[in-house]
């Protein structure tokens, strides 16, 4: 998802179609606001780690169970 600069954020409607037109998007349907002191690469790395964990947590219980529990 491309980052969009503040001047565009100030005027763009935060919905799917408007953000698509601005060549960005909501992705998870969330808007994340960071100031200039934020290390964007580290923030994205942390978010990717979080969503990887969340995706694994939503797997079927048998797939998440330790090997000894699966029988």
Phi and psi restraints in degrees (range 20) as a CNS / XPLOR table:
assign (resid 1 and name C) (resid 2 and name N)
       (resid 2 and name CA) (resid 2 and name C) 1.0 -65.5 20.0 2
assign (resid 2 and name N) (resid 2 and name CA)
       (resid 2 and name C) (resid 3 and name N) 1.0 143.1 20.0 2
assign (resid 2 and name C) (resid 3 and name N)
       (resid 3 and name CA) (resid 3 and name C) 1.0 -75.0 20.0 2
assign (resid 3 and name N) (resid 3 and name CA)
       (resid 3 and name C) (resid 4 and name N) 1.0 146.8 20.0 2
assign (resid 3 and name C) (resid 4 and name N)
       (resid 4 and name CA) (resid 4 and name C) 1.0 -118.2 20.0 2
assign (resid 4 and name N) (resid 4 and name CA)
       (resid 4 and name C) (resid 5 and name N) 1.0 142.2 20.0 2
assign (resid 4 and name C) (resid 5 and name N)
       (resid 5 and name CA) (resid 5 and name C) 1.0 -71.9 20.0 2
assign (resid 5 and name N) (resid 5 and name CA)
       (resid 5 and name C) (resid 6 and name N) 1.0 159.9 20.0 2
assign (resid 5 and name C) (resid 6 and name N)
       (resid 6 and name CA) (resid 6 and name C) 1.0 -53.3 20.0 2
assign (resid 6 and name N) (resid 6 and name CA)
       (resid 6 and name C) (resid 7 and name N) 1.0 -44.7 20.0 2
assign (resid 6 and name C) (resid 7 and name N)
       (resid 7 and name CA) (resid 7 and name C) 1.0 -56.9 20.0 2
assign (resid 7 and name N) (resid 7 and name CA)
       (resid 7 and name C) (resid 8 and name N) 1.0 -35.5 20.0 2
assign (resid 7 and name C) (resid 8 and name N)
       (resid 8 and name CA) (resid 8 and name C) 1.0 -72.9 20.0 2
assign (resid 8 and name N) (resid 8 and name CA)
       (resid 8 and name C) (resid 9 and name N) 1.0 -41.3 20.0 2
assign (resid 8 and name C) (resid 9 and name N)
       (resid 9 and name CA) (resid 9 and name C) 1.0 -60.5 20.0 2
assign (resid 9 and name N) (resid 9 and name CA)
       (resid 9 and name C) (resid 10 and name N) 1.0 -32.3 20.0 2
assign (resid 9 and name C) (resid 10 and name N)
       (resid 10 and name CA) (resid 10 and name C) 1.0 -65.6 20.0 2
assign (resid 10 and name N) (resid 10 and name CA)
       (resid 10 and name C) (resid 11 and name N) 1.0 -26.1 20.0 2
assign (resid 10 and name C) (resid 11 and name N)
       (resid 11 and name CA) (resid 11 and name C) 1.0 -117.0 20.0 2
assign (resid 11 and name N) (resid 11 and name CA)
       (resid 11 and name C) (resid 12 and name N) 1.0 -21.5 20.0 2
assign (resid 11 and name C) (resid 12 and name N)
       (resid 12 and name CA) (resid 12 and name C) 1.0 -75.7 20.0 2
assign (resid 12 and name N) (resid 12 and name CA)
       (resid 12 and name C) (resid 13 and name N) 1.0 142.4 20.0 2
assign (resid 12 and name C) (resid 13 and name N)
       (resid 13 and name CA) (resid 13 and name C) 1.0 -76.0 20.0 2
assign (resid 13 and name N) (resid 13 and name CA)
       (resid 13 and name C) (resid 14 and name N) 1.0 130.7 20.0 2
assign (resid 13 and name C) (resid 14 and name N)
       (resid 14 and name CA) (resid 14 and name C) 1.0 -84.4 20.0 2
assign (resid 14 and name N) (resid 14 and name CA)
       (resid 14 and name C) (resid 15 and name N) 1.0 65.9 20.0 2
assign (resid 14 and name C) (resid 15 and name N)
       (resid 15 and name CA) (resid 15 and name C) 1.0 -132.3 20.0 2
assign (resid 15 and name N) (resid 15 and name CA)
       (resid 15 and name C) (resid 16 and name N) 1.0 170.5 20.0 2
assign (resid 15 and name C) (resid 16 and name N)
       (resid 16 and name CA) (resid 16 and name C) 1.0 -55.7 20.0 2
assign (resid 16 and name N) (resid 16 and name CA)
       (resid 16 and name C) (resid 17 and name N) 1.0 -51.6 20.0 2
assign (resid 16 and name C) (resid 17 and name N)
       (resid 17 and name CA) (resid 17 and name C) 1.0 -66.2 20.0 2
assign (resid 17 and name N) (resid 17 and name CA)
       (resid 17 and name C) (resid 18 and name N) 1.0 -43.8 20.0 2
assign (resid 17 and name C) (resid 18 and name N)
       (resid 18 and name CA) (resid 18 and name C) 1.0 -66.1 20.0 2
assign (resid 18 and name N) (resid 18 and name CA)
       (resid 18 and name C) (resid 19 and name N) 1.0 -40.8 20.0 2
assign (resid 18 and name C) (resid 19 and name N)
       (resid 19 and name CA) (resid 19 and name C) 1.0 -71.5 20.0 2
assign (resid 19 and name N) (resid 19 and name CA)
       (resid 19 and name C) (resid 20 and name N) 1.0 -33.1 20.0 2
assign (resid 19 and name C) (resid 20 and name N)
       (resid 20 and name CA) (resid 20 and name C) 1.0 -63.2 20.0 2
assign (resid 20 and name N) (resid 20 and name CA)
       (resid 20 and name C) (resid 21 and name N) 1.0 -41.5 20.0 2
assign (resid 20 and name C) (resid 21 and name N)
       (resid 21 and name CA) (resid 21 and name C) 1.0 -64.0 20.0 2
assign (resid 21 and name N) (resid 21 and name CA)
       (resid 21 and name C) (resid 22 and name N) 1.0 -33.1 20.0 2
assign (resid 21 and name C) (resid 22 and name N)
       (resid 22 and name CA) (resid 22 and name C) 1.0 -82.9 20.0 2
assign (resid 22 and name N) (resid 22 and name CA)
       (resid 22 and name C) (resid 23 and name N) 1.0 8.1 20.0 2
assign (resid 22 and name C) (resid 23 and name N)
       (resid 23 and name CA) (resid 23 and name C) 1.0 62.4 20.0 2
assign (resid 23 and name N) (resid 23 and name CA)
       (resid 23 and name C) (resid 24 and name N) 1.0 39.1 20.0 2
assign (resid 23 and name C) (resid 24 and name N)
       (resid 24 and name CA) (resid 24 and name C) 1.0 -140.7 20.0 2
assign (resid 24 and name N) (resid 24 and name CA)
       (resid 24 and name C) (resid 25 and name N) 1.0 -159.2 20.0 2
assign (resid 24 and name C) (resid 25 and name N)
       (resid 25 and name CA) (resid 25 and name C) 1.0 -177.7 20.0 2
assign (resid 25 and name N) (resid 25 and name CA)
       (resid 25 and name C) (resid 26 and name N) 1.0 170.6 20.0 2
assign (resid 25 and name C) (resid 26 and name N)
       (resid 26 and name CA) (resid 26 and name C) 1.0 -85.1 20.0 2
assign (resid 26 and name N) (resid 26 and name CA)
       (resid 26 and name C) (resid 27 and name N) 1.0 -23.6 20.0 2
assign (resid 26 and name C) (resid 27 and name N)
       (resid 27 and name CA) (resid 27 and name C) 1.0 64.4 20.0 2
assign (resid 27 and name N) (resid 27 and name CA)
       (resid 27 and name C) (resid 28 and name N) 1.0 -92.1 20.0 2
assign (resid 27 and name C) (resid 28 and name N)
       (resid 28 and name CA) (resid 28 and name C) 1.0 -90.0 20.0 2
assign (resid 28 and name N) (resid 28 and name CA)
       (resid 28 and name C) (resid 29 and name N) 1.0 10.9 20.0 2
assign (resid 28 and name C) (resid 29 and name N)
       (resid 29 and name CA) (resid 29 and name C) 1.0 69.4 20.0 2
assign (resid 29 and name N) (resid 29 and name CA)
       (resid 29 and name C) (resid 30 and name N) 1.0 26.1 20.0 2
assign (resid 29 and name C) (resid 30 and name N)
       (resid 30 and name CA) (resid 30 and name C) 1.0 -123.0 20.0 2
assign (resid 30 and name N) (resid 30 and name CA)
       (resid 30 and name C) (resid 31 and name N) 1.0 151.3 20.0 2
assign (resid 30 and name C) (resid 31 and name N)
       (resid 31 and name CA) (resid 31 and name C) 1.0 -112.0 20.0 2
assign (resid 31 and name N) (resid 31 and name CA)
       (resid 31 and name C) (resid 32 and name N) 1.0 127.3 20.0 2
assign (resid 31 and name C) (resid 32 and name N)
       (resid 32 and name CA) (resid 32 and name C) 1.0 -111.7 20.0 2
assign (resid 32 and name N) (resid 32 and name CA)
       (resid 32 and name C) (resid 33 and name N) 1.0 122.9 20.0 2
assign (resid 32 and name C) (resid 33 and name N)
       (resid 33 and name CA) (resid 33 and name C) 1.0 -107.4 20.0 2
assign (resid 33 and name N) (resid 33 and name CA)
       (resid 33 and name C) (resid 34 and name N) 1.0 126.9 20.0 2
assign (resid 33 and name C) (resid 34 and name N)
       (resid 34 and name CA) (resid 34 and name C) 1.0 -129.3 20.0 2
assign (resid 34 and name N) (resid 34 and name CA)
       (resid 34 and name C) (resid 35 and name N) 1.0 145.6 20.0 2
assign (resid 34 and name C) (resid 35 and name N)
       (resid 35 and name CA) (resid 35 and name C) 1.0 -88.4 20.0 2
assign (resid 35 and name N) (resid 35 and name CA)
       (resid 35 and name C) (resid 36 and name N) 1.0 176.6 20.0 2
assign (resid 35 and name C) (resid 36 and name N)
       (resid 36 and name CA) (resid 36 and name C) 1.0 -66.5 20.0 2
assign (resid 36 and name N) (resid 36 and name CA)
       (resid 36 and name C) (resid 37 and name N) 1.0 -15.6 20.0 2
assign (resid 36 and name C) (resid 37 and name N)
       (resid 37 and name CA) (resid 37 and name C) 1.0 -80.6 20.0 2
assign (resid 37 and name N) (resid 37 and name CA)
       (resid 37 and name C) (resid 38 and name N) 1.0 -10.2 20.0 2
assign (resid 37 and name C) (resid 38 and name N)
       (resid 38 and name CA) (resid 38 and name C) 1.0 -74.2 20.0 2
assign (resid 38 and name N) (resid 38 and name CA)
       (resid 38 and name C) (resid 39 and name N) 1.0 133.0 20.0 2
assign (resid 38 and name C) (resid 39 and name N)
       (resid 39 and name CA) (resid 39 and name C) 1.0 -80.9 20.0 2
assign (resid 39 and name N) (resid 39 and name CA)
       (resid 39 and name C) (resid 40 and name N) 1.0 102.3 20.0 2
assign (resid 39 and name C) (resid 40 and name N)
       (resid 40 and name CA) (resid 40 and name C) 1.0 -61.4 20.0 2
assign (resid 40 and name N) (resid 40 and name CA)
       (resid 40 and name C) (resid 41 and name N) 1.0 -39.7 20.0 2
assign (resid 40 and name C) (resid 41 and name N)
       (resid 41 and name CA) (resid 41 and name C) 1.0 -62.5 20.0 2
assign (resid 41 and name N) (resid 41 and name CA)
       (resid 41 and name C) (resid 42 and name N) 1.0 -44.9 20.0 2
assign (resid 41 and name C) (resid 42 and name N)
       (resid 42 and name CA) (resid 42 and name C) 1.0 -66.5 20.0 2
assign (resid 42 and name N) (resid 42 and name CA)
       (resid 42 and name C) (resid 43 and name N) 1.0 -37.2 20.0 2
assign (resid 42 and name C) (resid 43 and name N)
       (resid 43 and name CA) (resid 43 and name C) 1.0 -64.2 20.0 2
assign (resid 43 and name N) (resid 43 and name CA)
       (resid 43 and name C) (resid 44 and name N) 1.0 -43.6 20.0 2
assign (resid 43 and name C) (resid 44 and name N)
       (resid 44 and name CA) (resid 44 and name C) 1.0 -66.9 20.0 2
assign (resid 44 and name N) (resid 44 and name CA)
       (resid 44 and name C) (resid 45 and name N) 1.0 -38.6 20.0 2
assign (resid 44 and name C) (resid 45 and name N)
       (resid 45 and name CA) (resid 45 and name C) 1.0 -60.0 20.0 2
assign (resid 45 and name N) (resid 45 and name CA)
       (resid 45 and name C) (resid 46 and name N) 1.0 -44.3 20.0 2
assign (resid 45 and name C) (resid 46 and name N)
       (resid 46 and name CA) (resid 46 and name C) 1.0 -65.3 20.0 2
assign (resid 46 and name N) (resid 46 and name CA)
       (resid 46 and name C) (resid 47 and name N) 1.0 -41.5 20.0 2
assign (resid 46 and name C) (resid 47 and name N)
       (resid 47 and name CA) (resid 47 and name C) 1.0 -64.6 20.0 2
assign (resid 47 and name N) (resid 47 and name CA)
       (resid 47 and name C) (resid 48 and name N) 1.0 -41.5 20.0 2
assign (resid 47 and name C) (resid 48 and name N)
       (resid 48 and name CA) (resid 48 and name C) 1.0 -61.8 20.0 2
assign (resid 48 and name N) (resid 48 and name CA)
       (resid 48 and name C) (resid 49 and name N) 1.0 -41.7 20.0 2
assign (resid 48 and name C) (resid 49 and name N)
       (resid 49 and name CA) (resid 49 and name C) 1.0 -61.1 20.0 2
assign (resid 49 and name N) (resid 49 and name CA)
       (resid 49 and name C) (resid 50 and name N) 1.0 -44.7 20.0 2
assign (resid 49 and name C) (resid 50 and name N)
       (resid 50 and name CA) (resid 50 and name C) 1.0 -60.1 20.0 2
assign (resid 50 and name N) (resid 50 and name CA)
       (resid 50 and name C) (resid 51 and name N) 1.0 -49.3 20.0 2
assign (resid 50 and name C) (resid 51 and name N)
       (resid 51 and name CA) (resid 51 and name C) 1.0 -69.0 20.0 2
assign (resid 51 and name N) (resid 51 and name CA)
       (resid 51 and name C) (resid 52 and name N) 1.0 -31.1 20.0 2
assign (resid 51 and name C) (resid 52 and name N)
       (resid 52 and name CA) (resid 52 and name C) 1.0 -62.1 20.0 2
assign (resid 52 and name N) (resid 52 and name CA)
       (resid 52 and name C) (resid 53 and name N) 1.0 -45.1 20.0 2
assign (resid 52 and name C) (resid 53 and name N)
       (resid 53 and name CA) (resid 53 and name C) 1.0 -63.9 20.0 2
assign (resid 53 and name N) (resid 53 and name CA)
       (resid 53 and name C) (resid 54 and name N) 1.0 -43.1 20.0 2
assign (resid 53 and name C) (resid 54 and name N)
       (resid 54 and name CA) (resid 54 and name C) 1.0 -63.8 20.0 2
assign (resid 54 and name N) (resid 54 and name CA)
       (resid 54 and name C) (resid 55 and name N) 1.0 -40.4 20.0 2
assign (resid 54 and name C) (resid 55 and name N)
       (resid 55 and name CA) (resid 55 and name C) 1.0 -64.4 20.0 2
assign (resid 55 and name N) (resid 55 and name CA)
       (resid 55 and name C) (resid 56 and name N) 1.0 -39.7 20.0 2
assign (resid 55 and name C) (resid 56 and name N)
       (resid 56 and name CA) (resid 56 and name C) 1.0 -67.3 20.0 2
assign (resid 56 and name N) (resid 56 and name CA)
       (resid 56 and name C) (resid 57 and name N) 1.0 -35.8 20.0 2
assign (resid 56 and name C) (resid 57 and name N)
       (resid 57 and name CA) (resid 57 and name C) 1.0 -69.6 20.0 2
assign (resid 57 and name N) (resid 57 and name CA)
       (resid 57 and name C) (resid 58 and name N) 1.0 -22.6 20.0 2
assign (resid 57 and name C) (resid 58 and name N)
       (resid 58 and name CA) (resid 58 and name C) 1.0 -90.1 20.0 2
assign (resid 58 and name N) (resid 58 and name CA)
       (resid 58 and name C) (resid 59 and name N) 1.0 1.0 20.0 2
assign (resid 58 and name C) (resid 59 and name N)
       (resid 59 and name CA) (resid 59 and name C) 1.0 -67.0 20.0 2
assign (resid 59 and name N) (resid 59 and name CA)
       (resid 59 and name C) (resid 60 and name N) 1.0 163.4 20.0 2
assign (resid 59 and name C) (resid 60 and name N)
       (resid 60 and name CA) (resid 60 and name C) 1.0 -57.0 20.0 2
assign (resid 60 and name N) (resid 60 and name CA)
       (resid 60 and name C) (resid 61 and name N) 1.0 142.4 20.0 2
assign (resid 60 and name C) (resid 61 and name N)
       (resid 61 and name CA) (resid 61 and name C) 1.0 -53.3 20.0 2
assign (resid 61 and name N) (resid 61 and name CA)
       (resid 61 and name C) (resid 62 and name N) 1.0 -38.9 20.0 2
assign (resid 61 and name C) (resid 62 and name N)
       (resid 62 and name CA) (resid 62 and name C) 1.0 -64.5 20.0 2
assign (resid 62 and name N) (resid 62 and name CA)
       (resid 62 and name C) (resid 63 and name N) 1.0 -34.9 20.0 2
assign (resid 62 and name C) (resid 63 and name N)
       (resid 63 and name CA) (resid 63 and name C) 1.0 -71.4 20.0 2
assign (resid 63 and name N) (resid 63 and name CA)
       (resid 63 and name C) (resid 64 and name N) 1.0 -26.6 20.0 2
assign (resid 63 and name C) (resid 64 and name N)
       (resid 64 and name CA) (resid 64 and name C) 1.0 -87.3 20.0 2
assign (resid 64 and name N) (resid 64 and name CA)
       (resid 64 and name C) (resid 65 and name N) 1.0 -18.8 20.0 2
assign (resid 64 and name C) (resid 65 and name N)
       (resid 65 and name CA) (resid 65 and name C) 1.0 -68.6 20.0 2
assign (resid 65 and name N) (resid 65 and name CA)
       (resid 65 and name C) (resid 66 and name N) 1.0 146.0 20.0 2
assign (resid 65 and name C) (resid 66 and name N)
       (resid 66 and name CA) (resid 66 and name C) 1.0 -56.8 20.0 2
assign (resid 66 and name N) (resid 66 and name CA)
       (resid 66 and name C) (resid 67 and name N) 1.0 151.0 20.0 2
assign (resid 66 and name C) (resid 67 and name N)
       (resid 67 and name CA) (resid 67 and name C) 1.0 -53.5 20.0 2
assign (resid 67 and name N) (resid 67 and name CA)
       (resid 67 and name C) (resid 68 and name N) 1.0 -38.5 20.0 2
assign (resid 67 and name C) (resid 68 and name N)
       (resid 68 and name CA) (resid 68 and name C) 1.0 -64.8 20.0 2
assign (resid 68 and name N) (resid 68 and name CA)
       (resid 68 and name C) (resid 69 and name N) 1.0 -22.2 20.0 2
assign (resid 68 and name C) (resid 69 and name N)
       (resid 69 and name CA) (resid 69 and name C) 1.0 -85.9 20.0 2
assign (resid 69 and name N) (resid 69 and name CA)
       (resid 69 and name C) (resid 70 and name N) 1.0 -14.9 20.0 2
assign (resid 69 and name C) (resid 70 and name N)
       (resid 70 and name CA) (resid 70 and name C) 1.0 -82.2 20.0 2
assign (resid 70 and name N) (resid 70 and name CA)
       (resid 70 and name C) (resid 71 and name N) 1.0 -17.9 20.0 2
